[in-house]
Amino acid sequence: MSEDGLPQLDPVIHAQARLRVTVALTSLGPGDRITFPRLQQLLDMTPGNLSTHLRKLEDAGYVEITKAFEHRTPVTLVELTTRGRAAFEEYTKALHRLLEVPGDGRA
């Protein structure tokens, strides 16, 4: 909570591009991964922009990036970590609390 009693939104997730990445990754099941090009296509982001935002999410421990080979071709796989799922859940709870209208009877 902030000094004014409002919930704090996670600044790592709150940036529009990183929020879009996180939402896309939460649609995958726990432990499921998506290739970098597929994620880029889904989000309509440039490779450099997506890489920059994935790095920030990775530095926070919210995503895991795996480099592998499939049929001798390099592949970059992205998945949301357990920590990332928990952070997104907390983010959405804080957002709901922030959007509640005072005195409307909801708790």
N, C-alpha and C positions, 0 to 999 in steps of 0.2 A: 504494500500500500504506500501511496505517496503521502506527503505531509497533509494534503487536502482530503485524505481519506479515499481517494479514487484508486482503483487497482492499477498496478503498473503492467504495461504490455511489454513482453520480451522484445527488446530492440533488434535482436538477431532475426527473429521471425517477422517482425512488424514491417520491415521494408517490403514494398509491394512485390518486387521480383522474388524475394526469398519466401514470402508468404505463398505466392503462386507455386513455387517449387515444392514447398512443404505440403501444401494441399494435394498436389499431384502425387507426391510420394505416399501420403497417408491413404490414398485410394488403393495402394498395393497392400497385400497381406504382410504381416510381420515376417521378415526374412526374405521377402520377394525383392528382386532387383530389376532395374530397367536400364537399358543401354543409354549412354549419353546421347547418341543421335536421336533416339526415339523420344527422350525427354525434351531435347531441344526442339523437335518437331511439334510435340504436344503443346509446348509453351510458346512457340514461335519466337525464340530468342536466338541471338547470335551465339556462336561458340564461345567467344571471349566473354560476353556478358554472363552466360550461364556458368562458365568456369569460375568467374569472379565470385558469383553468389554461392556456388557450391563450396568454394574454398572457405568462405565465412561460416557456412553451415557446418562444414567439416571441422574447422577450428573450434567450434563450440561443441563438437561431439554429437551433432544432430544427424549427420549423414556419414556414411562410410563409402569411400570410393575404392573400387577394386579394379586393378588392371590385369587382364588375362588375355589368353589367346584362344580363339575358336577357329579351328581349321587353318592354323598358321596366320590368322589375321588378328591384329591387336584389337581388343575390345575393352571399353571402359564401362563398368557397371556401377550404378548408384543405388543405394538403399537407405531408408530411414532407420536410424538406430532406435533401440528401446528408449534411450535418453531423449531422442528427437521426438518420438511419439508422445512421451510424457510431457515434454516442453510444449508441444502443440496442444495437447489437452489442457494444460494450464493456461496457455494463451487464449484458447477459446472460452474457457471459464471466466477469465479476467475480462475478456471482451463482452461477454454476456452481462457480467456484473456492471461494467461500465455503461452499458446501454439500458440498464434497468431505469425506469422512471421512478423517482422518489415518490413515495406515498401512493403507489398504484396497487398496493396490497400484495405484491409478489415478494417472496423472500429470497 
